[in-house]
Amino acid sequence: MIPIVSAVTLSGSTPWHEGSADAPHAALVALPAGYFFLTPAEAAFVEAAVARLIPKDDMGPGAIEAGVPGFIDSQLAGDYGQASSWYMQGPWRAGEKTQGYQTRMTPAALYRSAIREIDHEVGKAHDGTLFHTLAVEDQDAWLDRLEKGEVSLPTTDAKTFFTMLLQNTKEGFWSDPIYGGNRDMVGWKLIGFPGARYDHREFVSHHNERYPLPPVGISGRPEWKKG
């Protein structure tokens, strides 16, 4: 006997009505006084590292101004950090480069172990100095070594960690602000991305022209909620 399957919307049952779906939940963003997941030492590392991956310059704000550390912290504190929807069972064999993430560590565990071990290696090379207190030139040099897999860590793979850190930094800089990063849509403004604006038809035929309207997030623009 073939089971009967019916469609159900997020906010109830069919028929579907425009605007009736559940609104997305905004991310919990840590207050300046602290983080949800990162310890003070881990937060100092992340803040220093992302500031070098996307630095503030003449073109505009960087990762710090965009709130990337808070984005990463909230992700690690949630389902992503625990790899809740990932297959995390064995067999544990070395994978191919095309297979992506292959460690048995969750993202949260990878961050925790890698930061501790990197700071230990940095301290051995710089008389006890931690990564976040290094000169920016030295921070860049260590990040370059991590990217190339030239740093040997006891329990974590340096290149795997760097790849995840860089990816999470990009996500925090360019994702919708509802997820806790891209503060004031600075990432979108930098590249001229319009965001989730509903209708672009009047601009389709305007080739080689700068898009004139400010970006819009999933939850709209802050000034639309005033009043």
BALOBA-1460 file (C-alpha; in Angstrom, 3 decimals):
// residues 227
<rec num="1" residu="m" x="0.000" y="0.000" z="0.000"/>
<rec num="2" residu="i" x="1.429" y="3.390" z="-1.007"/>
<rec num="3" residu="p" x="1.459" y="5.868" z="1.901"/>
<rec num="4" residu="i" x="-0.286" y="9.193" z="1.422"/>
<rec num="5" residu="v" x="2.153" y="12.111" z="1.537"/>
<rec num="6" residu="s" x="0.990" y="15.682" z="2.023"/>
<rec num="7" residu="a" x="2.913" y="18.968" z="2.033"/>
<rec num="8" residu="v" x="3.117" y="21.010" z="5.199"/>
<rec num="9" residu="t" x="4.497" y="24.520" z="5.523"/>
<rec num="10" residu="l" x="6.716" y="25.661" z="8.380"/>
<rec num="11" residu="s" x="3.911" y="27.663" z="9.928"/>
<rec num="12" residu="g" x="1.045" y="25.220" z="9.606"/>
<rec num="13" residu="s" x="-0.729" y="23.162" z="6.976"/>
<rec num="14" residu="t" x="-1.702" y="23.668" z="3.359"/>
<rec num="15" residu="p" x="-2.943" y="25.630" z="1.550"/>
<rec num="16" residu="w" x="0.090" y="27.907" z="1.701"/>
<rec num="17" residu="h" x="-0.457" y="31.633" z="2.034"/>
<rec num="18" residu="e" x="2.106" y="34.253" z="1.111"/>
<rec num="19" residu="g" x="3.972" y="35.574" z="4.134"/>
<rec num="20" residu="s" x="2.750" y="32.817" z="6.443"/>
<rec num="21" residu="a" x="6.017" y="30.887" z="6.815"/>
<rec num="22" residu="d" x="7.937" y="31.161" z="10.062"/>
<rec num="23" residu="a" x="10.427" y="34.008" z="10.195"/>
<rec num="24" residu="p" x="14.087" y="32.951" z="10.479"/>
<rec num="25" residu="h" x="15.548" y="33.026" z="13.953"/>
<rec num="26" residu="a" x="18.318" y="35.529" z="14.500"/>
<rec num="27" residu="a" x="21.625" y="34.258" z="15.825"/>
<rec num="28" residu="l" x="22.531" y="34.776" z="19.447"/>
<rec num="29" residu="v" x="25.466" y="37.170" z="19.307"/>
<rec num="30" residu="a" x="27.798" y="37.413" z="22.265"/>
<rec num="31" residu="l" x="27.929" y="40.675" z="24.162"/>
<rec num="32" residu="p" x="31.194" y="42.622" z="24.229"/>
<rec num="33" residu="a" x="31.764" y="41.432" z="27.786"/>
<rec num="34" residu="g" x="32.141" y="37.813" z="26.745"/>
<rec num="35" residu="y" x="31.522" y="34.945" z="24.357"/>
<rec num="36" residu="f" x="29.250" y="31.916" z="24.443"/>
<rec num="37" residu="f" x="31.898" y="29.326" z="23.496"/>
<rec num="38" residu="l" x="35.331" y="30.894" z="23.186"/>
<rec num="39" residu="t" x="37.463" y="31.285" z="26.286"/>
<rec num="40" residu="p" x="39.301" y="34.619" z="26.705"/>
<rec num="41" residu="a" x="42.512" y="33.077" z="25.322"/>
<rec num="42" residu="e" x="40.678" y="31.535" z="22.359"/>
<rec num="43" residu="a" x="38.810" y="34.769" z="21.674"/>
<rec num="44" residu="a" x="42.085" y="36.703" z="21.648"/>
<rec num="45" residu="f" x="43.508" y="34.280" z="19.080"/>
<rec num="46" residu="v" x="40.415" y="34.403" z="16.853"/>
<rec num="47" residu="e" x="40.208" y="38.194" z="17.006"/>
<rec num="48" residu="a" x="43.867" y="38.555" z="16.049"/>
<rec num="49" residu="a" x="43.702" y="35.940" z="13.289"/>
<rec num="50" residu="v" x="40.559" y="37.179" z="11.529"/>
<rec num="51" residu="a" x="41.879" y="40.744" z="11.721"/>
<rec num="52" residu="r" x="44.775" y="39.592" z="9.531"/>
<rec num="53" residu="l" x="42.669" y="37.439" z="7.195"/>
<rec num="54" residu="i" x="40.340" y="40.369" z="6.386"/>
<rec num="55" residu="p" x="42.042" y="43.513" z="7.694"/>
<rec num="56" residu="k" x="40.576" y="46.974" z="7.845"/>
<rec num="57" residu="d" x="42.120" y="49.114" z="5.100"/>
<rec num="58" residu="d" x="41.435" y="52.011" z="2.762"/>
<rec num="59" residu="m" x="38.720" y="49.979" z="1.013"/>
<rec num="60" residu="g" x="36.629" y="49.614" z="4.151"/>
<rec num="61" residu="p" x="36.069" y="47.776" z="7.453"/>
<rec num="62" residu="g" x="37.606" y="44.386" z="8.151"/>
<rec num="63" residu="a" x="36.564" y="41.225" z="9.949"/>
<rec num="64" residu="i" x="36.629" y="42.819" z="13.410"/>
<rec num="65" residu="e" x="34.362" y="45.676" z="12.363"/>
<rec num="66" residu="a" x="32.007" y="43.173" z="10.709"/>
<rec num="67" residu="g" x="31.640" y="41.208" z="13.955"/>
<rec num="68" residu="v" x="33.258" y="38.037" z="12.600"/>
<rec num="69" residu="p" x="34.584" y="36.826" z="16.000"/>
<rec num="70" residu="g" x="31.053" y="36.920" z="17.434"/>
<rec num="71" residu="f" x="29.733" y="35.079" z="14.373"/>
<rec num="72" residu="i" x="32.325" y="32.327" z="14.758"/>
<rec num="73" residu="d" x="31.651" y="32.074" z="18.486"/>
<rec num="74" residu="s" x="27.897" y="31.671" z="18.029"/>
<rec num="75" residu="q" x="28.442" y="29.043" z="15.314"/>
<rec num="76" residu="l" x="30.793" y="27.040" z="17.517"/>
<rec num="77" residu="a" x="28.322" y="27.264" z="20.405"/>
<rec num="78" residu="g" x="25.522" y="25.869" z="18.238"/>
<rec num="79" residu="d" x="24.760" y="22.911" z="15.980"/>
<rec num="80" residu="y" x="27.624" y="23.705" z="13.608"/>
<rec num="81" residu="g" x="30.170" y="23.540" z="16.404"/>
<rec num="82" residu="q" x="28.858" y="20.148" z="17.477"/>
<rec num="83" residu="a" x="28.593" y="18.858" z="13.877"/>
<rec num="84" residu="s" x="25.018" y="17.901" z="14.750"/>
<rec num="85" residu="s" x="23.981" y="17.159" z="11.170"/>
<rec num="86" residu="w" x="27.293" y="15.638" z="9.990"/>
<rec num="87" residu="y" x="28.254" y="11.991" z="9.711"/>
<rec num="88" residu="m" x="30.964" y="11.699" z="12.358"/>
<rec num="89" residu="q" x="31.426" y="7.931" z="12.633"/>
<rec num="90" residu="g" x="34.287" y="5.751" z="11.346"/>
<rec num="91" residu="p" x="36.077" y="4.311" z="9.500"/>
<rec num="92" residu="w" x="38.826" y="6.842" z="10.123"/>
<rec num="93" residu="r" x="41.084" y="6.624" z="7.112"/>
<rec num="94" residu="a" x="43.011" y="9.382" z="5.373"/>
<rec num="95" residu="g" x="40.734" y="10.917" z="2.754"/>
<rec num="96" residu="e" x="41.417" y="12.441" z="-0.623"/>
<rec num="97" residu="k" x="41.785" y="16.209" z="-0.998"/>
<rec num="98" residu="t" x="38.457" y="16.268" z="-2.857"/>
<rec num="99" residu="q" x="36.615" y="14.749" z="0.115"/>
<rec num="100" residu="g" x="36.772" y="17.834" z="2.311"/>
<rec num="101" residu="y" x="36.638" y="17.706" z="6.106"/>
<rec num="102" residu="q" x="37.997" y="14.351" z="7.302"/>
<rec num="103" residu="t" x="38.916" y="14.749" z="10.979"/>
<rec num="104" residu="r" x="36.922" y="13.020" z="13.690"/>
<rec num="105" residu="m" x="36.868" y="16.287" z="15.678"/>
<rec num="106" residu="t" x="33.805" y="18.486" z="15.664"/>
<rec num="107" residu="p" x="34.458" y="22.100" z="14.590"/>
<rec num="108" residu="a" x="34.243" y="23.192" z="18.238"/>
<rec num="109" residu="a" x="36.784" y="20.571" z="19.305"/>
<rec num="110" residu="l" x="39.050" y="21.442" z="16.375"/>
<rec num="111" residu="y" x="39.097" y="25.132" z="17.290"/>
<rec num="112" residu="r" x="39.728" y="24.376" z="20.966"/>
<rec num="113" residu="s" x="42.607" y="21.986" z="20.348"/>
<rec num="114" residu="a" x="44.203" y="23.855" z="17.453"/>
<rec num="115" residu="i" x="44.272" y="27.256" z="19.175"/>
<rec num="116" residu="r" x="45.822" y="25.788" z="22.313"/>
<rec num="117" residu="e" x="48.458" y="23.903" z="20.341"/>
<rec num="118" residu="i" x="49.258" y="26.799" z="17.996"/>
<rec num="119" residu="d" x="49.745" y="29.162" z="20.918"/>
<rec num="120" residu="h" x="52.054" y="26.575" z="22.462"/>
<rec num="121" residu="e" x="54.145" y="26.377" z="19.278"/>
<rec num="122" residu="v" x="54.226" y="30.158" z="18.966"/>
<rec num="123" residu="g" x="55.355" y="30.427" z="22.579"/>
<rec num="124" residu="k" x="58.229" y="28.006" z="21.996"/>
<rec num="125" residu="a" x="59.430" y="30.076" z="19.038"/>
<rec num="126" residu="h" x="58.890" y="33.512" z="20.589"/>
<rec num="127" residu="d" x="59.906" y="33.202" z="24.247"/>
<rec num="128" residu="g" x="56.442" y="32.478" z="25.609"/>
<rec num="129" residu="t" x="54.621" y="35.068" z="23.506"/>
<rec num="130" residu="l" x="51.103" y="34.132" z="22.409"/>
<rec num="131" residu="f" x="49.838" y="34.547" z="18.848"/>
<rec num="132" residu="h" x="47.631" y="37.550" z="19.554"/>
<rec num="133" residu="t" x="50.528" y="39.544" z="21.041"/>
<rec num="134" residu="l" x="52.873" y="39.012" z="18.081"/>
<rec num="135" residu="a" x="53.647" y="41.805" z="15.640"/>
<rec num="136" residu="v" x="51.302" y="41.647" z="12.650"/>
<rec num="137" residu="e" x="54.182" y="40.603" z="10.384"/>
<rec num="138" residu="d" x="54.828" y="37.589" z="12.598"/>
<rec num="139" residu="q" x="51.105" y="36.786" z="12.758"/>
<rec num="140" residu="d" x="50.991" y="36.801" z="8.959"/>
<rec num="141" residu="a" x="54.004" y="34.498" z="8.826"/>
<rec num="142" residu="w" x="52.379" y="31.990" z="11.193"/>
<rec num="143" residu="l" x="49.090" y="32.073" z="9.295"/>
<rec num="144" residu="d" x="51.009" y="31.446" z="6.085"/>
<rec num="145" residu="r" x="52.701" y="28.418" z="7.661"/>
<rec num="146" residu="l" x="49.358" y="27.111" z="8.912"/>
<rec num="147" residu="e" x="47.842" y="27.485" z="5.456"/>
<rec num="148" residu="k" x="50.715" y="25.513" z="3.914"/>
<rec num="149" residu="g" x="50.544" y="22.824" z="6.595"/>
<rec num="150" residu="e" x="54.080" y="23.580" z="7.749"/>
<rec num="151" residu="v" x="53.219" y="23.633" z="11.466"/>
<rec num="152" residu="s" x="53.169" y="20.249" z="13.194"/>
<rec num="153" residu="l" x="50.599" y="20.045" z="15.998"/>
<rec num="154" residu="p" x="50.191" y="17.137" z="18.466"/>
<rec num="155" residu="t" x="46.499" y="16.305" z="17.925"/>
<rec num="156" residu="t" x="45.197" y="18.555" z="15.154"/>
<rec num="157" residu="d" x="46.030" y="19.186" z="11.517"/>
<rec num="158" residu="a" x="47.167" y="22.787" z="11.073"/>
<rec num="159" residu="k" x="46.055" y="23.075" z="7.461"/>
<rec num="160" residu="t" x="42.607" y="21.663" z="8.238"/>
<rec num="161" residu="f" x="42.167" y="24.223" z="10.992"/>
<rec num="162" residu="f" x="43.346" y="27.116" z="8.844"/>
<rec num="163" residu="t" x="40.982" y="26.081" z="6.043"/>
<rec num="164" residu="m" x="38.046" y="26.071" z="8.459"/>
<rec num="165" residu="l" x="39.071" y="29.353" z="10.094"/>
<rec num="166" residu="l" x="39.357" y="31.079" z="6.711"/>
<rec num="167" residu="q" x="36.020" y="29.684" z="5.538"/>
<rec num="168" residu="n" x="34.272" y="30.744" z="8.753"/>
<rec num="169" residu="t" x="35.839" y="34.197" z="8.476"/>
<rec num="170" residu="k" x="34.468" y="34.610" z="4.961"/>
<rec num="171" residu="e" x="31.059" y="33.384" z="6.099"/>
<rec num="172" residu="g" x="31.022" y="35.842" z="8.989"/>
<rec num="173" residu="f" x="32.011" y="38.708" z="6.726"/>
<rec num="174" residu="w" x="29.539" y="38.042" z="3.898"/>
<rec num="175" residu="s" x="26.615" y="36.084" z="5.372"/>
<rec num="176" residu="d" x="23.288" y="37.703" z="6.105"/>
<rec num="177" residu="p" x="23.486" y="39.830" z="9.288"/>
<rec num="178" residu="i" x="20.753" y="37.727" z="10.862"/>
<rec num="179" residu="y" x="23.425" y="35.089" z="11.531"/>
<rec num="180" residu="g" x="25.519" y="37.425" z="13.644"/>
<rec num="181" residu="g" x="28.212" y="38.664" z="11.253"/>
<rec num="182" residu="n" x="28.406" y="41.190" z="8.419"/>
<rec num="183" residu="r" x="27.575" y="43.941" z="10.927"/>
<rec num="184" residu="d" x="25.872" y="46.899" z="9.248"/>
<rec num="185" residu="m" x="26.196" y="44.863" z="6.024"/>
<rec num="186" residu="v" x="29.765" y="46.114" z="5.610"/>
<rec num="187" residu="g" x="30.746" y="43.027" z="3.613"/>
<rec num="188" residu="w" x="27.911" y="43.504" z="1.149"/>
<rec num="189" residu="k" x="28.578" y="47.225" z="0.827"/>
<rec num="190" residu="l" x="32.235" y="46.492" z="0.068"/>
<rec num="191" residu="i" x="31.404" y="44.353" z="-2.978"/>
<rec num="192" residu="g" x="28.167" y="46.088" z="-4.001"/>
<rec num="193" residu="f" x="25.939" y="43.105" z="-3.206"/>
<rec num="194" residu="p" x="22.227" y="44.056" z="-2.955"/>
<rec num="195" residu="g" x="21.346" y="41.330" z="-0.465"/>
<rec num="196" residu="a" x="17.813" y="39.987" z="-0.216"/>
<rec num="197" residu="r" x="16.053" y="42.854" z="-1.964"/>
<rec num="198" residu="y" x="12.841" y="41.555" z="-3.513"/>
<rec num="199" residu="d" x="12.744" y="43.027" z="-7.029"/>
<rec num="200" residu="h" x="15.668" y="43.946" z="-9.319"/>
<rec num="201" residu="r" x="13.825" y="44.107" z="-12.638"/>
<rec num="202" residu="e" x="14.283" y="47.830" z="-13.201"/>
<rec num="203" residu="f" x="18.064" y="47.400" z="-13.036"/>
<rec num="204" residu="v" x="18.441" y="44.319" z="-15.259"/>
<rec num="205" residu="s" x="19.128" y="46.335" z="-18.414"/>
<rec num="206" residu="h" x="21.493" y="48.801" z="-16.676"/>
<rec num="207" residu="h" x="24.762" y="47.170" z="-17.698"/>
<rec num="208" residu="n" x="28.119" y="48.331" z="-16.301"/>
<rec num="209" residu="e" x="26.388" y="50.639" z="-13.827"/>
<rec num="210" residu="r" x="26.835" y="50.616" z="-10.074"/>
<rec num="211" residu="y" x="23.796" y="49.328" z="-8.199"/>
<rec num="212" residu="p" x="22.329" y="52.480" z="-6.561"/>
<rec num="213" residu="l" x="20.326" y="51.049" z="-3.640"/>
<rec num="214" residu="p" x="21.643" y="50.004" z="-0.211"/>
<rec num="215" residu="p" x="21.662" y="46.265" z="0.619"/>
<rec num="216" residu="v" x="18.755" y="44.579" z="2.384"/>
<rec num="217" residu="g" x="19.035" y="41.643" z="4.771"/>
<rec num="218" residu="i" x="16.572" y="38.833" z="5.401"/>
<rec num="219" residu="s" x="15.110" y="40.841" z="8.271"/>
<rec num="220" residu="g" x="15.146" y="44.088" z="6.260"/>
<rec num="221" residu="r" x="17.179" y="47.173" z="7.143"/>
<rec num="222" residu="p" x="17.596" y="48.561" z="10.689"/>
<rec num="223" residu="e" x="16.032" y="51.907" z="9.816"/>
<rec num="224" residu="w" x="12.844" y="50.207" z="8.610"/>
<rec num="225" residu="k" x="12.137" y="49.053" z="12.174"/>
<rec num="226" residu="k" x="12.387" y="52.489" z="13.757"/>
<rec num="227" residu="g" x="9.368" y="54.505" z="14.679"/>
